[in-house]
Amino acid sequence: MNDAIFDETAVVAAIANELRIAPAVLNLEGRWGEDYGLDSLEQVRLVMAVEDAAGVRIEDRLAVQARSVGALVELARRSPRVEKVVQRAGA
């Protein structure tokens, strides 16, 4: 993904929001299960929140390998952008 259109701040904010912590205290080395106590369903929700914040699609096989905050941010940076489809009423 092109860094010019990647908003790392929005991605970090989405992660912090899902973890219910302030972005300023988010540790990029923090691991989902060990440090933040997330179960697998919560991790799926987290990835979905990051996809929405970054406007990307993260492959499932890669998402399960991202075991830390920093790894997920970097994965989002490298993932392909998706175009949002806006459906018009009556269309």
Residue pairs with C-beta under 8 A, 6 or more apart in sequence:
1 54
1 56
1 76
1 77
1 78
1 79
1 80
1 81
3 77
5 81
6 54
6 76
6 77
7 53
7 54
8 73
8 77
9 23
10 53
10 54
11 50
11 53
11 54
11 72
11 73
11 76
12 23
12 26
12 69
12 73
13 23
13 53
14 49
14 50
14 52
14 53
14 54
15 26
15 46
15 49
15 50
15 69
15 72
15 73
16 22
16 23
16 26
17 49
18 42
18 45
18 46
18 49
19 26
19 36
19 38
19 46
26 69
27 35
27 69
28 68
28 69
28 70
28 73
29 68
29 69
29 70
30 36
30 68
30 69
31 67
31 68
32 38
32 42
32 43
32 46
32 67
32 68
33 39
33 43
38 46
43 63
46 72
47 58
47 63
47 66
47 72
50 56
50 58
50 72
50 73
50 76
51 57
51 58
51 76
51 79
51 82
53 76
54 76
54 77
54 79
55 81
55 82
55 84
56 76
56 79
56 80
56 81
56 82
57 79
57 80
57 82
58 75
58 76
58 79
59 79
62 75
62 79
63 72
63 75
65 71
66 72
66 74
66 75
